[in-house]
């Protein structure tokens, strides 16, 4: 029976028919009737080529409608364009003003009506406990940021208050963290508190805009290995930055190597009292940390006694409030030395008393240095901050989302709402002279273990910090710098993620290489460049995997004992991979010299470059009279390949029909020979 070369019939399985039907008329859809369709560019392809329909058949698939475009119509004016956009704007505003959206953007409306005395007790205990933790940490983190100690306190009271209304995670206590302080130090580069305050404002604006425009996907480009390498490097850099206060010497530097060079250059000036006090503080903090984890457990079959419960609670309290306890004790030691003359170790010195004045962030300022007045415009300040305007918000929200996920207990984390909450908190901080802040993992753990019930626990933390600013700052004068340095070191050494090395090695060794590359880059280079290097290497890994798909090669035998080669790519065909796939297909086909079937079950997408390579591939096979078939090709991918009208393009959807296809291909070949003769 003669074959109509201008027509093609594709036999589909049920799920493939459904896929094609979804496309609708004009896109390969069938409107419920699964019939053949014509393509003048294709020869013949299917499990059967009988009973083809002609073009004048009323059941011919695809839309015969056409659209007439009037190019003589005048372009819309600006006013008309604005007017045409009004319905869309009104629809968006209506969707934004629904009750559901309001409750999502103001989470306090969800939990406040259900608030009771039990929640209040849990929040009070947790809020006070976190407050006792954040005050010494805030004093210490100011030192990391290169600012006066009071700025850490300024950054610790308004953020938790704002988060009460906008925060979606009860365990997040907003405030300064080790990472945000170090990023602030590297961004401001010693320009002073004005730049740090402006950075807080711009960080908040960037976070807020990212939340409003749904740009939270950007943090997805920071993979687990990159994040682990970055966090571990940050921990070592922070430890390095505090060694100078433990030893009582002078040192500076923006990178790990620069700081250590500076330390070695002045290490001969080490102060024995500072070093001794710093080492003892670190040891005491580590011991108290262990004490906090000790628990009396009842014997099997017995209930724990009240005394043991009391001891467990006391041990937990000692471990949780260890920073505050150490600061108080060392403050008394410093005060006692001051009563008898000059103390043998360095103290943090004067801390301004009272709340900060509420004012607009500095969008330009003047300062006098050695009798010379230096003016900074807003543009100059932004230029000085450089890439920190983008990197600080991204790292801050990455840290905050990690905290939310750690305590989500399987619930979904609303990243967009966290962008908005932390963004508004940083904007508010900038009006009270605070530097960039975010959620802290260490304080979140304290908050969670203290039994916090709602974000209202942040109110009591806020009150405690305000009380410290109003009444206790004169006593902060006597706190030794070595003590604050010991607090930081004892906290951040656990940020070095050694525990992920072994499972990462077992899981995927290339991820470990990526983590170490990020780790080394962050130590050698500036942090923002280091993490960009890690992300760039990660992208290269992804592109390499996209360009080198795995291809399974099988030599199979059909029911009628016909041998054929089955090649199965494991991913989509896009421009980086198509030449690689073509070379492999050509290599194995020439080596075996038998019909080739490409299993397209895993190919869910293709592009123009892939279509051109498929066209060349079909021509190569046709030139050497070697059959080439495509099995289980998705309709959407098929339409991409058809765009170039390839010849000898055969598609089928049932493996049992391979023998019939080979017979038909043999018949077509003979017919061509007759026609050419």
C-alpha positions as CSV (number, residue, x, y, z in Angstrom):
1,X,0.0,0.0,0.0
2,X,1.5,3.4,-0.9
3,X,2.5,5.8,1.8
4,X,1.4,9.4,1.8
5,X,4.7,11.3,2.6
6,X,2.8,14.5,3.6
7,X,1.1,13.0,6.5
8,X,2.0,11.6,9.9
9,X,-0.1,9.6,12.4
10,X,1.0,9.4,16.0
11,X,-0.5,6.7,18.3
12,X,-0.7,7.9,21.8
13,X,-1.1,6.2,25.2
14,X,-3.8,7.7,27.5
15,X,-1.6,10.0,29.5
16,X,0.0,11.3,26.3
17,X,-3.4,11.9,24.7
18,X,-4.4,13.9,27.8
19,X,-1.2,15.9,27.6
20,X,-1.9,16.8,23.9
21,X,-5.6,17.5,24.5
22,X,-4.7,20.1,27.2
23,X,-3.1,22.1,24.5
24,X,-6.4,22.7,22.8
25,X,-7.3,23.3,19.2
26,X,-4.5,24.9,17.2
27,X,-1.9,23.5,19.6
28,X,-2.2,19.9,18.9
29,X,-5.3,19.5,21.0
30,X,-8.1,17.1,20.0
31,X,-11.1,18.3,21.9
32,X,-11.6,14.7,23.2
33,X,-11.2,13.0,19.8
34,X,-7.8,11.3,19.5
35,X,-7.1,11.4,15.8
36,X,-4.0,11.8,13.6
37,X,-2.7,15.2,12.6
38,X,-0.9,16.2,9.4
39,X,2.5,17.7,9.1
40,X,3.8,18.3,5.5
41,X,7.4,18.3,6.8
42,X,7.3,14.7,8.1
43,X,7.3,11.5,6.1
44,X,5.8,8.7,8.2
45,X,5.9,7.8,11.8
46,X,3.8,5.6,14.0
47,X,2.7,2.2,14.9
48,X,0.3,2.2,12.0
49,X,0.1,4.4,8.9
50,X,-3.3,3.2,7.6
51,X,-6.5,5.1,7.1
52,X,-4.9,8.5,6.9
53,X,-7.2,11.5,6.7
54,X,-7.0,14.0,4.0
55,X,-6.7,17.7,4.5
56,X,-10.3,18.5,3.6
57,X,-11.5,16.1,6.3
58,X,-13.7,17.9,8.7
59,X,-12.0,16.2,11.6
60,X,-8.6,17.6,10.7
61,X,-7.0,18.8,13.9
62,X,-5.8,22.3,14.7
63,X,-7.6,25.5,14.4
64,X,-8.3,26.9,10.8
65,X,-9.1,30.3,12.2
66,X,-6.9,33.2,11.4
67,X,-6.4,36.7,12.8
68,X,-6.2,39.8,10.8
69,X,-3.9,42.4,12.3
70,X,-4.6,46.0,11.6
71,X,-1.2,47.7,11.4
72,X,-2.8,51.0,10.4
73,X,-4.2,51.6,13.9
74,X,-2.5,54.4,15.8
75,X,-0.4,53.7,18.8
76,X,-2.0,54.4,22.2
77,X,-1.0,57.6,23.9
78,X,0.5,57.6,27.4
79,X,-2.9,58.5,28.9
80,X,-4.6,55.7,27.0
81,X,-2.0,53.3,28.2
82,X,-2.5,54.4,31.8
83,X,-6.2,54.1,31.4
84,X,-5.9,50.5,30.0
85,X,-3.8,49.6,33.0
86,X,-6.4,50.8,35.5
87,X,-8.5,47.6,35.5
88,X,-5.4,45.4,36.2
89,X,-4.3,47.7,39.0
90,X,-7.8,47.7,40.5
91,X,-7.9,43.9,40.4
92,X,-4.5,43.7,42.1
93,X,-5.6,46.2,44.8
94,X,-8.9,44.2,45.4
95,X,-6.9,41.0,45.8
96,X,-4.5,42.8,48.2
97,X,-7.3,44.0,50.4
98,X,-8.9,40.7,51.2
99,X,-9.2,39.4,54.8
100,X,-7.0,36.5,54.0
101,X,-4.2,38.8,52.7
102,X,-4.6,41.1,55.7
103,X,-4.2,38.2,58.2
104,X,-1.2,36.9,56.2
105,X,0.6,40.3,56.2
106,X,-0.3,41.0,59.9
107,X,0.2,37.6,61.6
108,X,-0.6,39.2,65.0
109,X,-4.3,39.2,64.0
110,X,-4.2,35.4,63.8
111,X,-2.8,34.6,67.3
112,X,-3.8,37.6,69.4
113,X,-7.5,36.7,69.7
114,X,-6.5,33.3,71.1
115,X,-3.9,34.7,73.5
116,X,-4.4,33.6,77.2
117,X,-2.6,33.5,80.5
118,X,-0.7,30.3,79.7
119,X,0.7,32.0,76.6
120,X,1.6,35.1,78.7
121,X,3.6,33.1,81.2
122,X,5.6,31.3,78.5
123,X,6.3,34.6,76.7
124,X,7.4,36.4,79.9
125,X,9.8,33.7,80.9
126,X,11.2,33.4,77.4
127,X,11.4,37.2,76.8
128,X,13.3,37.8,80.0
129,X,15.7,34.9,79.3
130,X,16.4,36.1,75.8
131,X,16.9,39.6,77.2
132,X,19.5,38.4,79.6
133,X,21.2,36.7,76.7
134,X,21.0,39.6,74.2
135,X,22.4,42.4,76.4
136,X,25.9,40.9,76.8
137,X,25.8,39.7,73.2
138,X,24.8,43.2,71.9
139,X,27.7,44.7,73.8
140,X,30.1,42.1,72.3
141,X,28.7,42.3,68.7
142,X,29.1,46.0,68.6
143,X,32.8,45.3,68.9
144,X,32.7,43.0,65.9
145,X,30.9,45.7,63.9
146,X,33.7,48.2,64.8
147,X,31.2,50.4,66.7
148,X,30.8,51.7,70.3
149,X,29.2,49.1,72.6
150,X,26.0,51.2,73.0
151,X,25.1,50.7,69.3
152,X,24.5,47.0,70.0
153,X,21.9,47.9,72.6
154,X,20.3,50.5,70.2
155,X,19.9,47.6,67.7
156,X,18.2,45.3,70.2
157,X,15.0,46.8,71.4
158,X,12.9,48.2,68.5
159,X,13.4,45.2,66.1
160,X,11.7,42.7,68.5
161,X,8.8,45.1,69.0
162,X,8.2,45.5,65.3
163,X,8.5,41.8,64.8
164,X,5.6,41.2,67.2
165,X,3.2,42.6,64.6
166,X,4.8,41.4,61.3
167,X,6.7,38.3,62.3
168,X,5.5,34.8,61.3
169,X,7.8,32.7,63.5
170,X,7.4,32.8,67.3
171,X,11.0,31.7,68.0
172,X,12.8,34.5,66.1
173,X,14.3,37.2,68.4
174,X,15.3,40.0,66.1
175,X,18.6,41.8,67.0
176,X,22.3,41.9,66.2
177,X,24.0,38.6,65.3
178,X,27.6,37.7,64.8
179,X,27.3,37.4,61.0
180,X,25.3,40.7,60.6
181,X,27.9,42.5,62.8
182,X,30.8,41.2,60.8
183,X,29.1,42.0,57.5
184,X,28.4,45.5,58.8
185,X,32.1,45.9,59.7
186,X,33.3,44.9,56.3
187,X,30.6,47.1,54.5
188,X,31.3,50.2,56.5
189,X,35.1,49.7,56.4
190,X,35.8,52.0,59.4
191,X,33.7,55.0,58.1
192,X,31.9,55.3,61.5
193,X,28.4,54.8,62.9
194,X,26.7,57.0,60.4
195,X,27.4,54.6,57.6
196,X,26.3,51.6,59.8
197,X,23.0,53.4,60.5
198,X,22.4,54.2,56.8
199,X,23.3,50.6,56.0
200,X,20.5,49.4,58.4
201,X,18.0,51.7,56.6
202,X,19.0,50.6,53.1
203,X,19.1,46.9,54.2
204,X,15.6,47.2,55.4
205,X,14.5,48.9,52.2
206,X,16.1,46.2,50.0
207,X,14.5,43.4,52.1
208,X,11.1,45.1,52.0
209,X,11.2,45.6,48.3
210,X,12.4,42.0,47.8
211,X,9.4,40.8,49.9
212,X,6.9,43.0,48.0
213,X,8.2,42.0,44.6
214,X,8.5,38.3,45.4
215,X,12.3,38.1,45.0
216,X,12.8,35.6,47.8
217,X,13.9,33.0,45.2
218,X,17.3,34.7,45.1
219,X,18.3,33.0,48.4
220,X,17.7,29.7,46.7
221,X,20.9,30.2,44.7
222,X,22.8,29.8,48.0
223,X,23.0,26.0,48.3
224,X,23.7,24.1,51.5
225,X,27.4,23.5,50.9
226,X,27.9,27.2,50.0
227,X,26.0,28.3,53.2
228,X,28.1,25.9,55.3
229,X,31.4,27.0,53.9
230,X,30.4,30.7,54.3
231,X,29.2,30.2,57.9
232,X,32.3,28.3,59.0
233,X,34.5,31.0,57.4
234,X,32.6,33.7,59.2
235,X,33.0,31.9,62.5
236,X,36.8,31.7,62.1
237,X,37.0,35.4,61.0
238,X,35.0,36.5,64.1
239,X,37.2,34.4,66.4
240,X,40.3,35.9,64.8
241,X,38.9,39.5,65.2
242,X,38.4,38.8,69.0
243,X,41.9,37.4,69.6
244,X,43.3,40.9,69.9
245,X,41.0,41.7,72.9
246,X,41.8,38.4,74.5
247,X,45.5,39.2,74.2
248,X,45.1,42.9,74.9
249,X,46.9,44.0,71.7
250,X,46.1,46.1,68.7
251,X,45.2,44.5,65.3
252,X,43.1,45.3,62.3
253,X,42.2,43.8,58.9
254,X,39.3,43.1,56.6
255,X,40.1,39.5,55.8
256,X,41.3,36.5,57.8
257,X,44.8,36.6,56.5
258,X,45.2,40.4,57.0
259,X,44.0,40.1,60.6
260,X,46.4,37.4,61.5
261,X,49.3,39.3,59.9
262,X,48.4,42.3,62.1
263,X,48.1,40.1,65.2
264,X,51.6,38.6,64.7
265,X,53.1,42.0,64.2
266,X,51.9,43.1,67.7
267,X,51.8,39.8,69.6
268,X,54.9,40.8,71.6
269,X,52.8,43.4,73.4
270,X,50.4,40.7,74.8
271,X,49.0,41.7,78.2
272,X,49.1,38.8,80.7
273,X,46.1,39.8,82.7
274,X,43.9,40.2,79.6
275,X,45.0,36.9,78.2
276,X,44.5,35.0,81.5
277,X,41.0,36.6,82.0
278,X,40.0,35.9,78.4
279,X,41.1,32.2,78.5
280,X,39.4,31.7,81.9
281,X,36.1,33.2,80.6
282,X,36.1,31.0,77.5
283,X,36.7,27.9,79.7
284,X,34.0,28.9,82.2
285,X,31.4,29.5,79.4
286,X,32.1,26.2,77.8
287,X,31.7,24.4,81.2
288,X,28.5,26.2,81.9
289,X,27.2,25.3,78.5
290,X,27.8,21.6,79.4
291,X,26.1,22.2,82.8
292,X,23.0,23.5,81.0
293,X,22.6,20.2,79.2
294,X,22.9,18.0,82.3
295,X,19.7,16.4,83.5
296,X,18.6,14.0,86.2
297,X,16.6,11.3,84.7
298,X,14.3,9.0,86.6
299,X,14.9,5.3,86.9
300,X,12.9,3.1,84.7
301,X,9.3,2.8,85.9
302,X,9.7,5.7,88.4
303,X,8.6,9.3,88.2
304,X,11.1,12.1,88.5
305,X,11.0,13.8,91.9
306,X,10.3,17.5,92.5
307,X,13.9,18.0,93.8
308,X,15.4,16.6,90.6
309,X,13.0,18.8,88.5
310,X,14.2,21.8,90.5
311,X,17.9,20.9,89.9
312,X,17.3,20.4,86.2
313,X,15.6,23.8,85.9
314,X,18.4,25.4,87.9
315,X,21.1,23.8,85.7
316,X,19.2,24.9,82.6
317,X,19.0,28.4,83.9
318,X,22.7,28.6,84.7
319,X,23.5,27.3,81.2
320,X,21.1,29.7,79.5
321,X,22.1,32.8,81.4
322,X,25.8,32.0,81.5
323,X,26.7,35.1,79.5
324,X,24.9,37.5,81.8
325,X,26.3,35.7,84.9
326,X,29.8,36.0,83.6
327,X,29.4,39.7,82.6
328,X,28.1,40.5,86.1
329,X,30.9,38.7,87.9
330,X,33.6,40.2,85.7
331,X,32.0,43.6,86.1
332,X,32.4,43.3,89.8
333,X,36.0,42.2,89.4
334,X,36.7,45.2,87.2
335,X,34.9,47.6,89.6
336,X,37.0,46.2,92.5
337,X,40.2,46.8,90.7
338,X,39.1,50.4,89.7
339,X,38.6,51.2,93.4
340,X,42.2,50.4,94.1
341,X,43.7,52.2,91.1
342,X,44.2,51.4,87.4
343,X,42.9,47.9,86.5
344,X,45.4,45.4,85.0
345,X,43.2,44.7,82.0
346,X,41.3,46.8,79.4
347,X,37.7,47.8,80.1
348,X,35.0,48.7,77.6
349,X,34.8,52.2,79.0
350,X,32.1,54.8,79.0
351,X,28.6,53.7,77.6
352,X,26.1,56.6,77.1
353,X,23.1,56.4,79.4
354,X,19.5,56.7,78.2
355,X,17.5,55.9,75.1
356,X,18.8,57.0,71.7
357,X,17.2,60.1,70.1
358,X,14.7,59.2,67.4
359,X,15.7,60.8,64.2
360,X,16.0,60.3,60.4
361,X,19.0,58.2,59.3
362,X,21.9,60.2,58.1
363,X,21.5,60.8,54.4
364,X,24.7,62.9,54.5
365,X,26.7,64.4,57.4
366,X,29.8,66.3,58.4
367,X,32.5,65.4,60.9
368,X,35.6,67.1,62.1
369,X,38.9,65.1,62.0
370,X,42.0,66.9,63.4
371,X,40.4,70.2,62.9
372,X,39.4,69.5,59.3
373,X,35.7,69.2,58.4
374,X,34.8,66.4,56.1
375,X,31.5,66.3,54.4
376,X,29.8,63.1,53.1
377,X,26.8,63.3,50.7
378,X,24.3,60.6,50.3
379,X,25.8,59.4,47.1
380,X,29.3,59.2,48.7
381,X,27.9,57.2,51.6
382,X,26.2,54.7,49.2
383,X,29.4,54.5,47.2
384,X,31.4,53.8,50.3
385,X,29.0,51.0,51.3
386,X,29.3,49.4,47.9
387,X,28.1,45.9,47.4
388,X,27.2,45.7,51.1
389,X,23.9,47.3,50.3
390,X,22.9,44.0,48.5
391,X,25.0,41.4,50.2
392,X,24.1,42.4,53.8
393,X,20.3,42.0,53.2
394,X,20.7,38.7,51.4
395,X,22.9,37.2,54.1
396,X,20.7,38.6,56.8
397,X,17.5,37.1,55.4
398,X,19.3,33.9,54.6
399,X,20.3,33.6,58.3
400,X,16.7,34.5,59.4
401,X,15.1,31.9,57.0
402,X,17.5,29.3,58.3
403,X,16.3,30.1,61.9
404,X,12.6,29.9,60.8
405,X,13.1,26.5,59.1
406,X,15.0,25.1,62.1
407,X,12.0,25.7,64.4
408,X,9.2,25.3,61.9
409,X,8.3,21.8,63.1
410,X,7.3,20.8,59.6
411,X,5.2,23.9,58.9
412,X,5.6,26.1,55.9
413,X,7.9,29.2,56.2
414,X,6.4,32.3,54.7
415,X,9.6,33.7,53.2
416,X,7.9,36.8,51.7
417,X,6.5,37.8,55.1
418,X,9.9,37.3,56.8
419,X,11.4,39.6,54.1
420,X,8.8,42.2,55.1
421,X,9.1,41.8,58.8
422,X,12.9,41.9,59.0
423,X,13.0,44.7,56.4
424,X,10.6,46.9,58.4
425,X,12.5,46.1,61.6
426,X,15.8,47.3,60.1
427,X,14.2,50.5,58.8
428,X,12.8,51.1,62.3
429,X,16.3,50.4,63.8
430,X,17.9,53.0,61.6
431,X,15.6,55.7,63.3
432,X,17.1,54.8,66.7
433,X,20.7,54.6,65.5
434,X,20.9,50.8,65.2
435,X,23.0,48.8,62.7
436,X,21.6,45.9,60.6
437,X,20.0,43.1,62.6
438,X,18.3,39.8,61.9
439,X,17.2,36.6,63.6
440,X,19.9,34.9,65.7
441,X,20.1,31.1,65.8
442,X,21.6,31.0,69.3
443,X,19.0,33.3,70.9
444,X,16.3,31.5,68.9
445,X,17.4,28.2,70.6
446,X,17.2,29.9,74.0
447,X,13.7,31.3,73.1
448,X,12.4,28.0,72.0
449,X,13.8,26.1,75.0
450,X,12.3,28.8,77.3
451,X,8.8,27.9,76.2
452,X,7.9,30.9,74.1
453,X,4.4,30.8,72.8
454,X,4.0,33.8,70.5
455,X,6.1,36.7,69.1
456,X,4.9,38.8,72.0
457,X,7.9,37.4,74.0
458,X,9.9,40.0,72.1
459,X,8.1,42.7,74.1
460,X,9.7,41.6,77.4
461,X,13.1,41.4,75.7
462,X,12.5,45.0,74.4
463,X,11.6,46.2,77.9
464,X,14.7,44.6,79.5
465,X,17.0,46.2,77.0
466,X,15.3,49.6,77.5
467,X,15.8,49.2,81.3
468,X,19.5,48.4,80.7
469,X,19.9,51.6,78.7
470,X,18.1,53.7,81.3
471,X,19.7,52.4,84.5
472,X,22.6,50.0,84.0
473,X,24.9,51.6,81.3
474,X,27.1,53.3,83.9
475,X,28.0,49.9,85.3
476,X,29.0,48.6,81.9
477,X,32.1,50.8,82.1
478,X,33.7,48.1,84.3
479,X,33.2,45.1,82.0
480,X,36.6,43.9,80.7
481,X,37.0,43.7,77.0
482,X,38.5,40.2,77.4
483,X,35.2,39.0,78.9
484,X,33.2,40.2,75.9
485,X,35.7,38.7,73.5
486,X,35.5,35.4,75.4
487,X,31.7,35.5,75.1
488,X,31.9,35.9,71.4
489,X,34.5,33.2,70.9
490,X,32.7,30.7,73.1
491,X,29.5,31.3,71.0
492,X,30.8,31.3,67.5
493,X,33.2,28.3,67.6
494,X,30.1,26.2,67.4
495,X,29.2,27.9,64.1
496,X,32.0,26.0,62.4
497,X,30.0,23.2,60.7
498,X,32.4,20.3,61.1
499,X,29.5,17.9,61.6
500,X,28.4,18.3,57.9
501,X,31.7,17.1,56.4
502,X,31.3,13.4,56.9
503,X,27.6,13.1,55.7
504,X,28.5,15.5,52.7
505,X,31.4,13.2,51.8
506,X,29.2,10.2,51.9
507,X,26.3,11.9,50.0
508,X,28.1,13.7,47.2
509,X,31.8,14.5,47.2
510,X,31.5,17.3,44.7
511,X,29.4,19.2,47.3
512,X,32.2,18.9,49.8
513,X,34.6,20.4,47.2
514,X,32.1,23.3,46.8
515,X,31.9,23.8,50.5
516,X,35.7,23.9,51.0
517,X,36.1,26.2,48.0
518,X,33.6,28.7,49.5
519,X,35.2,28.4,52.9
520,X,38.7,29.2,51.5
521,X,37.5,32.0,49.3
522,X,35.7,33.7,52.2
523,X,38.9,33.4,54.3
524,X,41.2,34.8,51.6
525,X,38.9,37.4,50.0
526,X,36.3,39.8,51.3
527,X,33.2,37.9,52.5
528,X,30.9,39.3,49.8
529,X,33.4,38.2,47.1
530,X,33.9,34.8,48.8
531,X,30.2,33.9,48.8
532,X,29.9,35.1,45.2
533,X,32.8,32.8,44.3
534,X,30.9,29.9,46.0
535,X,27.7,30.7,44.2
536,X,29.6,31.0,40.9
537,X,31.3,27.6,41.3
538,X,27.9,26.1,42.2
539,X,26.4,27.5,39.0
540,X,29.3,26.0,37.1
541,X,28.6,22.6,38.6
542,X,24.9,22.9,37.7
543,X,25.8,24.0,34.1
544,X,28.2,21.1,33.8
545,X,25.6,18.6,34.9
546,X,23.1,20.2,32.4
547,X,25.7,19.9,29.7
548,X,26.7,16.3,30.4
549,X,23.5,14.3,30.8
550,X,23.7,10.6,31.7
551,X,22.8,8.4,28.8
552,X,21.9,4.7,29.3
553,X,22.9,2.5,26.4
554,X,21.1,-0.9,26.0
555,X,21.2,-3.4,23.2
556,X,17.7,-4.9,23.0
557,X,15.9,-7.6,20.9
558,X,12.3,-7.1,19.7
559,X,9.6,-9.8,19.7
560,X,10.6,-10.7,16.1
561,X,14.3,-11.0,17.0
562,X,15.3,-7.6,15.5
563,X,18.2,-6.1,17.3
564,X,18.1,-2.4,18.1
565,X,20.0,0.1,20.3
566,X,18.0,2.0,23.0
567,X,19.6,5.2,24.2
568,X,18.0,7.0,27.2
569,X,19.0,10.5,28.2
570,X,18.1,11.3,31.8
571,X,17.2,15.0,31.4
572,X,16.1,17.8,29.1
573,X,17.8,18.7,25.8
574,X,19.1,22.2,25.9
575,X,21.9,24.0,24.2
576,X,24.8,23.1,26.5
577,X,24.1,19.3,26.2
578,X,22.8,18.7,22.6
579,X,26.2,18.4,20.9
580,X,27.4,16.0,23.6
581,X,24.2,13.9,23.2
582,X,24.6,13.9,19.4
583,X,28.2,12.8,19.6
584,X,27.3,9.9,21.9
585,X,24.4,8.8,19.7
586,X,26.5,8.9,16.6
587,X,29.4,7.1,18.3
588,X,27.3,4.2,19.5
589,X,25.2,4.0,16.4
590,X,28.3,3.7,14.2
591,X,29.9,1.2,16.5
592,X,26.8,-1.1,16.5
593,X,25.4,-0.5,13.0
594,X,21.8,-1.4,14.0
595,X,18.6,0.6,14.3
596,X,18.6,3.2,17.0
597,X,15.8,4.2,19.3
598,X,16.1,7.3,21.6
599,X,13.9,7.0,24.6
600,X,12.6,10.5,25.3
601,X,10.7,9.6,28.5
602,X,12.9,11.9,30.6
603,X,13.0,14.8,28.1
604,X,10.5,17.3,29.3
605,X,11.9,20.4,27.5
606,X,14.0,21.4,24.5
607,X,15.1,24.6,22.8
608,X,15.9,25.8,19.3
609,X,19.5,24.6,19.4
610,X,18.3,21.1,20.3
611,X,15.9,21.2,17.4
612,X,18.7,22.1,15.0
613,X,20.9,19.2,16.3
614,X,18.0,16.7,16.0
615,X,17.5,17.9,12.4
616,X,21.2,17.2,11.6
617,X,21.0,13.9,13.4
618,X,18.1,12.7,11.4
619,X,19.9,13.7,8.2
620,X,23.0,11.9,9.2
621,X,21.1,8.7,9.9
622,X,19.1,9.0,6.7
623,X,22.3,9.5,4.7
624,X,23.7,6.1,5.9
625,X,20.3,4.4,5.7
626,X,20.3,3.6,9.4
627,X,16.8,3.7,11.1
628,X,16.4,6.3,13.9
629,X,13.2,6.5,16.0
630,X,12.1,8.6,18.9
631,X,10.1,6.8,21.6
632,X,7.7,8.5,24.0
633,X,8.4,12.1,22.9
634,X,6.3,14.6,24.8
635,X,4.0,16.6,22.5
636,X,5.4,19.9,23.8
637,X,9.0,18.8,22.9
638,X,7.8,17.3,19.6
639,X,6.3,20.7,18.6
640,X,9.8,22.3,19.2
641,X,11.5,19.7,16.9
642,X,8.7,20.1,14.3
643,X,9.5,23.9,14.1
644,X,12.4,23.2,11.8
645,X,10.5,20.6,9.7
646,X,13.0,17.8,10.0
647,X,12.8,14.9,7.5
648,X,12.8,11.2,8.4
649,X,11.6,12.1,11.9
650,X,9.8,9.1,13.3
651,X,8.0,9.1,16.6
652,X,6.2,6.2,18.3
653,X,4.6,5.5,21.8
654,X,4.4,1.7,22.1
655,X,7.6,-0.5,22.3
656,X,5.7,-3.4,20.8
657,X,5.4,-1.6,17.5
658,X,9.2,-1.4,16.8
659,X,9.0,-4.4,14.4
660,X,6.3,-2.8,12.4
661,X,8.2,0.4,12.2
662,X,11.3,-1.4,10.9
663,X,9.2,-3.1,8.2
664,X,7.6,0.1,7.1
665,X,11.0,1.9,7.1
666,X,12.3,-0.9,4.9
667,X,9.3,-0.5,2.6
668,X,9.8,3.3,2.3
669,X,13.5,2.7,1.5
670,X,12.6,0.4,-1.3
671,X,10.0,2.8,-2.7
672,X,12.5,5.6,-2.7
673,X,15.0,3.4,-4.7
674,X,12.2,2.7,-7.2
675,X,11.3,6.4,-7.5
676,X,15.0,7.5,-7.9
677,X,15.5,4.8,-10.6
